Amino acid sequence: MQLDRTPDSDKHAAWLLNIGARINLVNEEDVEISEAMCYSDHTLESLIASTYPDISRMNNIEDQYFLDRTILSVKK
């Protein structure tokens, strides 16, 4: 994963490292996810539109476009 160096991205990187090290977990199996990372509209179309804006209007999309955007999901 590649992050820009901003205070927010540094905080996010530290959060990911803590998850990997099993630090600050809610319990043995659960990770607390901030509201900013959650998507409230529960439709696939809205998720795709927010993650890949204007994808329906793009032609010949470079692989990097998709590498720069990731959909994270949780298991319930």
ABEGO torsion letter per residue (X at the ends): XBBBBBAAAAAAAAAAAAAAAGBGBABAABBBBBAAABBABABAAAAAAAABBGAAABBGBBAAAAAABBBBBBBX
